[in-house]
Amino acid sequence: MRIDVVSLFPSLVAAVAGCGVTGRAVDRGLLQLGLWNPRDYTVDRHRTVDDRPYGGGPGMLMKVEPVRQALHAARAAGNGKVIYLSPQGRRLDQAAVREFAAGGNLVLLAGRYEGIDERLARLEVDEEWSIGDYVLSGGELAAMVVVDAIARLLPGVLGDADSAEQDSFMDGLLDCPHYTRPEAVAGLRVPDVLREGNHAEIARWRRKQALGRTWERRPDLLEARALSDDDRRLLDE
Ligand code: ADE
């Protein structure tokens, strides 16, 4: 898969290619990351990338033509659907990430300042997504979140083929608690069931924990999905 990111701070976005799971995805050629800076498409001496809003008021907008040209260059490279990251977008969730990962290439536009001209959004943007109900100083971190969440779902990226399947949200539930050595930490012990080697009991315990945690912390997730009879029994017992 190829993801092109249009950003005034490409070196910030490039950091995802430098480490961890996303770095491995890029190194193995499973993810291609293209970076496009609107500043490279300016034509004035000052390489201006911002402009004043009609109607006045505080703050600046991204200058239309450099962003437009950068988007055209990015699309020419990967022909991806254009996603604009902004707090006004639909809120990203794992279902959306899964669809992105299974779909074609993407162009991510990271906004800066007060955002982009509405006509640019209409002409060039296919979808607008937010990573949460808070305001970042730019869309770069949001774009990096999208790249990271997608990369780990691409076939061959994660070491253990199962580990994406066992993630939080894959099944609409939060993840269960996990333990590693030592057996006791400051007097807190690993639950016996995890040491006893009964795999059916372990699976049952993990499912019950995932259900219980979701019920406690994110009841909205349970309301959004139907529980099987088995899950309902586990949650009730
Ligand atoms: N840009 C600024 N804030 C953002 C957010 N919450 N999500 C996506 N892009 C953003």
Residues whose N, C-alpha, C, O or C-beta is under 5 A from the ligand:
A	BS01	ADE	L85 S86 P87 W129 S130 I131 G132 Y134 V135 L136 S137 G138 G139 A142
